[in-house]
Amino acid sequence: MGKLRPRRCPPQSLLLLLGALLHCGPGGSAQGRGEWTPWGAWSRCSSSCGRGLSVRSRRCIRFPGEAACWGDSHEYRLCQLPDCPPGATPFRDLQCALYNGRPVLGAQETYQWVPFHGAPNLCDLNCLAQGQAFYHSFGRVLDGTPCSPGAEGLCVAGRCLNAGCDGLLGSGTREDRCGRCGGANDSCLLVQRVIRDAGALSGYWNVTLIPEGARHIRVTHRSRNHLVLRGGDGRAVLSAPGTYEAAGTRVVYTRTAAGPEETLRAAGPTSQDLLLQVLLQEPNPGIEFEFWLPRERYGSFQARAQTLGWPLRQPQPREVEPPPPTPPAAPAAVPPRTPTPAPEPCAPCPDARGRAHRLLHYCGSDFVFRALVLGRQRQAQETRYEVRVQLVYKNRSPLRAHEYVWAPGRCPCPPLAPRREYLLAARRLLSPDGTQDRLLLPHAGYARPWSPAEDSRARLAARRCPA
C-alpha cells in the first residue's frame, strides 16, 4: 500500500492561492466557507430615460468540502436618468406589445396586449387582451420594470424592491434622525421641551428658536392660543391650515376645531433660523416642541435659546453640601460601644447577556452611550454614579459631558466599578412637576464593559431596532 501524499491545491490566481493556503489541510480536505471575489463593475442602466437599475456581481470561490459563501452574488442599484419625453411608451407596455399578433394558449386567435395591473403579483408580466375579458401572464417582467404606475419600487428577479438611502434596491437602509444614511442618531441631539409659562395672558410670546439645520420638527398644543412661525425677515409664515415653504423645508400646519389642537410638522433641514411664538388668548396649558440638531450647532443654539427665558436642562447639584460644623460638646461619659451589624451581602445579579437582551434594552432605551465611571455614592435606597460621557450611540434628549446615572437599590444590578468604561443603556425619568430629570439604569439592565467587540454589537443593534 502506497503512502498517503498531501493533496495539492493548484492556485489559479492570487485569490485562489490565498484560499488554498488557508483552507487546504494535509489531507486536502477544506473546511469552512468559500470566499467571494471582488465586486465587478456596475452595468449600464436598464432604462434609457427615467428610473432604472444597474447590477454588479461577484463569484463564490470554494474548494470541495467548503460551504457556500454568505451573502448575495448580485447587487442592484437605482439609477436616475432624465425624465422620459411626453408620450413615451412605458416599459411594461413595450413588454406586453412583444406578444401582439402571436397566438397563445395553443389557439389560433391573436390579440393586442396591454398591461393589466389587477393581478396579485406585481412583477409578473400580466397583459390584458384588448376587447376581451381575460388577461394572460407571460412570466416575469424584465428587471427594472416599475412595480406599478407611479410606484417607487422596481421589479428585481420577480420581487418588488424599494431603494434604500444608499441607492441599493432591497437594502432597507434608512436615514437616521440626523439625516445620515444608515446612521445611529449619534451626530445630532434631540431638543425637546414643554413650555407652560408665557407671562401675561395676551400678546405674542417667544416659545423657541428653531435654528438652521434643524430636522424632524414637531410642535403641538391644545388651546385657543395660536402658533406663529416667523422667518429670518420677521414675517409670519402661517395663515390658515395648509402646507407652506419656509427656510428650505415644507411646513405642514393643521388646526382642528375639536379641542382645539394645533400642530406644526417639518422634515427639514432648515436653511435659516425660524422663531416660534404663541399668540395668547387664554392661559397657556403647555406647548410641546422637539427637533433634532447637529451636535456642532447645539452649543450656539443653547446660548441663544437661553435668552428666550428657559434652560434646556434642569441643573443638577454636583455634590451634596456638607452639613455645618457643630460646636464641641462638653465631655461626657463614653457609653460602651456596641458592634454595628455588617450589611447583608448583595445577592448575585441575574444573567444579563445575549443578543435578545441587548436588542431589548437598546431598542427600548432613551440613551445608549459609552461612559467612564468617575464615582459612586449610595443615597437612601438608590445608587448614584457620576460618569463622563465618551461616545453616544442613541439619545432622545441632549447629553452633557458629565452626567449622573441613577440605579435603584443598595445593590444595583449590574454594578459599575469606578474608573472603568461601560456601554450603558439608560432611560429618561422626568418627574411630573419637571423638577427632576434623571438618567435611570434599570435593574438587570444593560451595562457591559466597553470593548471594540461591544461597540460592534451596539452598532449592529442600532440597525435592527424599528424606526
N, C-alpha and C positions, 0 to 999 in steps of 0.2 A: 504493500500500500504506500503510495507516494506521500510526501509531506504536503501539508496544507500551506499554501502560499497566500500571502496577503493579496487581496484583490485591488488592483489599481483603478483609480477613477480618473480617466483621461480628461484633463481640463480642455474645454473648447474655447474658453475665453477667460479673462481675468476673474470675472464673477464666478464662473464655474470652478476655477482653481481655488478661490477662497472658500466656496461651498464644499469642495472636496476635502480641503484641509480641516474644516470644522466638523464635517458630518461623516466622513468615511473612516470607520474603525479598522482594526487589524483584520477583521473577518470580512470587511467590505460591506457590512450592513449599516445603513444610515438610519438615524433616529431624528425625532423632532419634526419640524415643519419645513417646507420649502421656502425659498427666498424670491421676492419679487425683483424683476428687472426694473430699471428706472422708467418713469413715465415717458411715453412718446410725445410727439408734438401734437398740439390741438389741430383738429381738422378744420376745413373751411366751414362756414356757417351753412346750415341746411337750407336756408332761405336766401333769396336774392333781395328781399326787402322786408321790413317789419321785424318781428321777432323770430328767432330760430335757435338752433343749438349747435354746439361743437362738441366733439368727442375725442378723448385720448384713451390709450390703452396701455397695458403692461402685461408681461407674461410671468407665470409662476415657474421657476426652475426648481425641480425637486428630483432627488435620486430615489431609486427603488427602496421602499420601506418608509419613506417620508410621507407625512400627511400633507394635504393641500394647504396653500397659503391662506392666512386670514385676510379678509377684505375683498374688495371688488376688483375685477380686472378692467373695468371701464368706468370713466367719469364723464359726466355730461355738464356742459357749461352753457348758460344762457348767452346768446349774442343778440345785440340790438342794432339793426341797420336802419337807414332812413325809411320813413313810412312809405307804404306801397302807394302808387298813384291811384287817384279815384277811378273806380270801375275795374280794378284789377281782380282777377278771379281768385277766390280763396283757395288755399292749399288743399283742403278736403274736397272741394268741388272738383278740382283737377283730378284727384284720385278716383272719384266716382265716374267722371266723364271718360276715363280709360275703358270702361266696360260698355259704353254706348254702342249699340248695334251688334253686340255679341250675345249669342244665346247662352242662357244659364239654366241650371236645373234640368239639363237634358232636353229642354223644349226647343222648338224651332223659332218661337217668337223672340223678338229682340225689343229692347226698351231703351229709353233715355233715362239716365240715372242722375238723381240729385241727392245731396246729403240728407239723412234722416237723424234727428237729434233726440228722438224719444226713446231710444233703446237703452237698456241698462248699462252696458259697458261703453263708456265714452270713447275708449281708444280702439274700438272695432270700427272698421270701415262699413258702416251701416248706410245703405243707399236705398232711396225710395224710387220705385218705378213711376215715372210721370204718367198721370192719368189712371193709375191703378191704386188699389187699396192694400198693397203689401210692400214690404221692404226686404232686402237681402243683405246678409253680412258677407263681405268679401275678405274676411280675415282682419288682421291688424292694420291700422293706418301706419304710414311711414313715420319714423321718429322725427320729432319736431313739429308735428301737427298740433294745433291748439285743441285742447280737450273739448271746448265748446265755444261758440261765438262770444267774444268779449271776455273770456275767462283768462286768468293769469297762467294757469297750468299748461304744460306741454306733455304730449304723449311720448314715453320712452319705453320701448320693449313691452308695449301693451299696458303700461301703467300711466296714470295721470300724476305728474310730479310738478311741484312748485319749486321755484328757485329760492335758496336761502340768501342772506345778505352777502354771502361770499360769491354769489353767482352760480353756484353748483346746484343742479337740479336734484332734489331729494335729500340735500344735506341737512335740512332742518335748522341751520344756523341762523340765529336772530340777533338783532341789535340789542344790547343791554340798555338800561335807562340812561346811560351816558352817551349813547349813540355809537358805541364801539361794536363792531361786528364780532360776535362770539365772546364779548367781554363778560366780566363778572361784577359789574357795578362798582369797581374799585377805583375808577378815575374821576368820580364825581361824588357829591354829597347830597343827601335829601334835606331840604329845608322845609320844615313842617311846623305849623303853629295854629292855635285858635286865639283870635283877638276878641275879647269880650268888652273891654273898657275903651270908649272912644271919646270921653269927655262930655260935652253938652249934648242936648237932645235935638239939635238941629244943625244944619250946615254940613259942609264937606270935611271929612277927617281922613287922614292918611292911614292906610292899612299896612301896605308893604311896598317896597321897591322890588320889582321883578327885573333883575339885571340882564344885560346882554349875555347870551349863551345859555339861558335857562331852557330846560326841556320838561316835557310832561307836566304842564302847568294845570292845576285844578283849584278852583275856588268855588265855595258853596256856602249858602246861609239860608235860613228860613225866617223871614220877617218882611215887613212892608218897606224896609230900607232898600236903597238901590245902589248897586255896584257901579263904579265909574272907573274906566280904564283910560289913561292918558298916555299919548305917545311922547316922543322926545321934544316935539314942538309945543307941548302943553294942551293940545286939542283932545277932546274926548273922542274915543274910538267907537263906543257903542251908542246906539239909539234904541231901536226896537230889537226883539229877539231875532236872531239870524246868524249868518256867518260873515266874518269881517277879515280883511287882510290888514295885519298890523305887525310892524317890526320883523318882517320877513317870514311870518308864520300865519296860519289860519286860526282865528279865534272863533269858537262856537259859543254863542251866548243864548241861554234859554231862561225863561221865567214862566212858572206855572201859576195859575190863579189859585189853586188849592194850596193852602199852606201859609203864604205863598213861598215857593222855593226858587232861588236864583242861582245859576251855575255859570262858570266860565271854564272852558277847556281849550288847550292849545298844545300841539305836539312839539313845537319849537324845532330847532333852537332859535331864540330871538336874536335879531341882528342889532338891536339897540335896547336901551333901558325903557321899561314901562313902569308907570306909577299906578298902583291900585288904591282907589279911595272908596269911601262909602258916604252916600248922602243920607243922613239920619233923619228919620221921621218918627221914630219910636225908639225906646231903649234897645241897645244892641244885644241880642241873645247869644251872639257868637258867630264869627266869620272864620271858617276853616280854609286854609290855603296850604298848598305844597307845590314844590317844583324841585328839580334836580339841577345842580350847578357844578361845573368843573371845579376841581379842587383848587386850581391855581387862582380862581376868581373868588373863592369863598372869603378870604381874608379881607379884601377890599369891600366886598358886599357887607360883611358883618359890621365893619366900621361905619359904612354909610347908613345901614339899616338901623343902627342904634340911635341915629339922630331922629328917627321916627318915633322913638319913645319906648322901645321894647327890646330886651335882650333875647338872643337866640337860644340860650340855655340857662336854666337857673343856676346861679353859682352854688358850689358846694364847699364846705369848710375843708381846708387842707388837713388840719389836725384838731383834735379836741383840746380846748384850752384847759390848762391845769387849774385846779381849784386854788383860791388864795391861801397863803400860808396862815396857819392858826398860831396864836401866841402860845408860848410854852406853858404848860400846866404845872401846878405845884407837884413836887414829888409825892408819890403815894406808894402804898404797899403793893408790890408786884404780885398779882394773883398767880396761882400755879398754872403753868401752860398745859393746855390740852392739845394733843396732836390733831392737826387738821386732816380730815379724811381725804385721801387722794381721789381725784376724779376718776370716774369709771372709764376704762379704756374704750376707744372707739371701735365699733364693730366693723368688720370688713365691708368694703363698698361692693355693690353688685357689679357684675361684669358689664362693662360698657364699651365693648369692642364690636367690630364687624361693620360691613358696608351698610346693612339696613339701619343700624343705629346711627351711623354717620349721616346718611341721607335724611333720616327722620329729623335730626336736630339741625342739620344745615338748612334744610328747606323750611323748617318751622321757626327758625330763629330770626330775630331782627338784626343781629350783628354777628359776623364771623370775622375774627381778626387774630393776628399773631401778636403776643404781648409778652413783655418781660415783667415778672412779678417783683416789685420793689419791697413790699412789706405785707404783713398780715396782722390783723387785730380783731379780737373777739369782742363783740358788743352785744350784751344781753344774749338773745338766742340767735344771733347772726354772726357771720364771719365776713369781715371786710378786707378785700385785697386791694392794695394800691398797685396799679400796673402802668407800664409805659407801652403805648400802642406802637407797634413796629410796622405792621402791614395790615391793610384792611381788604378782606375778600368780599364782604357783603355788609351793607349798612342801610338802615331805613331812616336814620337821622344823623346829624353830624357827630363825629367822634373827635375828642381832643387828644393831644399828645399824652397827657396824663389823665387817667380815669380811675374811678373806684368801681370794683366789681363786687357785688354782694352775693353771698351764698347762705342759704338757710341752715340753721342748726350750729351746735358747737363742734360737730364732727361733719363738716361738709364732704360731700362725695361728688366728684373726686377731689381729693385735697390738692392744693397747689403749694409747691415749695418755693420759698424766696430765692431770688437770683437765678431762676430757671425760666426758659421761654416755653410758651404753650400756644397751641391753637385752640381758641375758645369760641364756643357758640353761645351767645347770651341773648336775653330778651330785654325789651324795654319795659320798665314798670313805672307808670306815671300815676300818681295819686289823683283822686277825683278833684281835689281842690288845686292841683297844679303846683303844690309846694315841694314835692319830691319827684325827681326824675332820675331813676336808677337803672343801672345795668345789672340784671339778675342772672346768675349762673344756676340753673335749676338743679335740684337734687338728682343724682345719677345722670347729669347732663353730659355734654361733650367737651372734654378738656384733655387734650393729648399733648405730650411733649412734642415741641415743634422739631421737624426734621425735613429734609428735601422730599422724602417719600410722603410725609404728611401733607406737604404743600401740594404735591401732585394729586393726592386723594381729594383735597379740598377743591381744587380747580375742576376735577372730574365731577365732583358732586354738584358744583355750580351749574354745569351744563345739563345735568339731569333733573334739576328742580323745575317744576312747572312755572311758566312765566306768570 
